[in-house]
Amino acid sequence: MQTQILDVQGMSCDACVGHVTRALRGLGGVLSAAVSLSDHEAIVVYDPAAVQVSQMLEAVADEGYVAAPRA
């Protein structure tokens, strides 16, 4: 398992957090996703053999937000 922190831009309310959380948790291989509105981030625990960071970014983008991996 690995942990990836994503910087997420465009969230402005709890509904936004819910959209991003559902998008990330809906990916096969994602074990958990904790999304913070105040920190504008998502902390994702995932299986790198099952899901790639690029897929996480795409899932967030599909919901209308911009995500980037934090180094």
N, C-alpha and C positions, 0 to 999 in steps of 0.2 A: 504494500500500500504506500501511496505517496500523498503528500499534502501540497496543494497549490493555492496561493492567494491570488485572487483576481481583483484588480481595480475596476470598479463598475461605475460608469458615468450615466447620468440621465434619470436616476431614481429620485423621486421627490416625495413619496408617500409609502405607507405600509402596503398598499396594493402593489406597488412597484416591487417591493421586496418579495411579496408572494409570487409574482410573475417570474422573477429571476430564480427564486428558490425552486419552484415547480419545474422550470426549464432544466435546471442543473440536476435535480433529483430524478428527472425523467430519463436521463441518459443511463444506459446500461454500463455498469462499471463504477458509477458514482455511489459511494457508500454513505456519504453525508455532505450536506452543503449548508453552511451557516452564513446568512447574508445580513449585513449590517448597513442600515440606511445612514447612520451618523458617520460611519467610517468609510462609506462608499466602497465596500469590499465584500467579496465572497470567499470564504475559506472552504475549500473542497477537498475531501479525502476520497481518493479514487484508486482503482486498479489500472496501472498504465498498460497492462496487457489487453484491457478491454475497452478503454476510452482514452482519447488523446486530448490534450489541452485545446487544440484547434477545434475540436468538436464542442467543447464547453463554450468557447468564444462564439461559435456559430449559433449555438442554442440560445445564448444571451442576446445575440444580435437579432435572432428571429423574433424575440419579444420586444424589440425596439430600443435596446440599450447597447452601450458600447463597453466592452470589457477588454482588458489587457492583462497579461500575466505580470505579476510583480516579481522582480528579480530576487 
